[in-house]
Amino acid sequence: MNVGSAPRPPEALNALMDATERAVSRNGLRRTTMSDLAREMNVARTTLYRQVDSVDEAIVLAGARAMYRFLDEVTRVPPSGTDWSNMFIDGIVDLLAQRFDNPLLRRLVEHEPELLGEALSQDGLSVVVSRLAETVAGVFETAMATGHLGRTDSRLMAESLIRVILALMLCRPIGDVREMVEFMLSPMLNPAAPGA
């Protein structure tokens, strides 16, 4: 199972997913064991095995939780009168900042690049990108319908934007991140008033 096809993890597993993030950030993806997770949760391994069968399963759960949190944030309907341009820019800048706070992603990018290479060369990441793009395209459709974005292929726009964001997550920009994001989004953001 990969993150992109994983269902939303139940909140009852939050302690497990939190422990997974802590253990992996300390030990690495390949060196974390079920004993590490049990110790991190302060439970017996037999208790842990009632929740998951492997460290890989725990990592997929933690990754899926992060993905669903992102999707929840992206699909939140903005209040009336929202400046959509700033909302998009702020959202991407916040997302990039969160990348450096996520222990799984940070460990992968900074300490285990060979695993990152494997992940990038497999179809699993494409599934995640496709799933994210499907959701983000819906947000773009809403923005287009209200005149906040120029009319275009919302799905292609969403997937392109997600791929650029992934590149920025993997290769942290030097300089002002907000300035780069504003420059990147300026061609797609419609400065016309809503309904124009």
N, C-alpha and C positions, 0 to 999 in steps of 0.2 A: 504494500500500500504506500502511495506517496501522499504528500501534503495536499496536493491539488484535488485528489479524489476522496480525501478523508472527510467524514461527516463532522459536524460541529461537536467538539468534545463536551461531555457533560460537566457542569460546574462542580460536581462531586469529585472530579479528578483534578481540581485546581492545585491541591497540595502536592500531588504527584508531579504535575507539570512545572510548578514552581521549583520543586526539588530537582527535577531534570535540568532546568535552566541553570541552577546553581552548580550542580555537579559537573555538567558539561563545560560550563565556563571555567571551572577550576581544572578539570582533568582532560578535557578534550572529547571530541565525539567518539573516537575509536577506543579510548582508554577508559571511558566510563563503564562501570559494571553495575549489575543489579545490586550488588552489595553496597556500592556507593550510593545508589538511589535509596535503598532501605535505610542506610545510616543517615542520609540527609533528611529523610522523613521521620527518623526515629521510630521505625517499625521493624518487625522481623521480615526477613526475605519472603517467608511464606505469605505474609500479609500483602506484600508488594505483588507477588505472583497472582493474587486474586484480582488485581487491577490490570496488570499488563503481563505479557509473556516474555518481553525482551526490552532491552534498552532502546533498540531501534523503534519499537512501537511507542515507547514513551517519548522519544524525540519527535516522531511524526505527530503525536498528540499535541506536544508543545508548539510545533510549527503550525499545525492546523489552528490552534487557538489564536496565535498571532495573526494568521491570515483572516480568520473570521472577525477579529477585533478591527482589523483594517477595513474589511468589507462593511462592518457596522458603521464605522466612522464615515466612510465614503458615501454610504447610502442615507445618512441622516439628512432629512429635509431641512434646508436652511430656513431660518425665519424670514418672514416678509421684509423686504427692504435691504436684504443682504447684498453687499458688494461682492458679486460673484468673482470678479477678477482677483480681489484680495483673498477671497475664500480659497480659490484654487491655489494661489501662490502660497498662502499660509499653510494649507494642507500639505503641500509637497515639501515645504521647508520643514514642517513638523515631522513628516514621515522620514525624511533623511536624518533628522536629529534622533528619532527613535531607533533607527538602524544601529546607531552607535551605542544605544542603551540596551539593545536586545542581546543577552549573553550568548545565545546560540549563533546568531549571525556574526557577532563580533568575533567569537572564537573561530568560526569557519573562515572568515575573511582574513583575520590577522594571524592566525596560528596554524591553520590547516588548509592552505590553499590547494593542496592536491585533491582534497575532498571536494572543494569548490569546483575545481576543474572537472571532476567526475560528474558532479551535479549539473553543470552547465552543458555537458556533452550528452546528457540523457534526455529523454522525452519528458521526464517528471517536471522539470522547470517549465516546459512549454504548456503542460496541463495547468500549472498554477497561473501562468501568464494569461492563458485563455480564459480561465475562470474569473480572474480579476478583471480582464478586459470586458467580459460580458456584463459584469456589474457596473463598472465605471461607464460603459457606453450608455446605460440607462440614465445615469446622472447627466451625462452630456446631452442626451435627448431632451431632458427636462430643461437644461440651460439653453438649448437651441430653441425650444418651443416658446420660451419666455424672452427671447431676444438677447440673452446674455452671451451666447456664443454664435459665431457665424454658422450657417447651415452647411454641413459636410457629412461625410461617412463617420458616424459616431463610433462604430466598432473599430475602424481603422485608426481613428484618432486616439481611442482609448488604448489600443494595443501599442501604438507607437509611443505614446506618453509613458506607459508602464515600462517599456523596454529602455527608454531614456532614463527613467528613474532608477531602474536596476543598474544601469551603467554608472550612474552617480553614486549609488550605494556601494558598488564594488570599487570604484576609483574616486575617492573623496576629492571634491574640487578644492583647489588652492584658491584662497581668496574668499570673497563674499558669496556664500551659497545663495542667498536671497536674490542678489543681483543676477546670478546665472539663471536661476529659475524664472525670474521676471523676463529676462531676455529670451529664454527658451519658449515661454508661453505667449509672448507678445503677438506672434503671428496668428494664433488661434483665438485669442480673446477679442471679443467684439466690443469696441468702445461705444457703440451706439446705445442709446437709451432703450430699456425694455420695450418690446413691441414695435421698434422702429423697423 
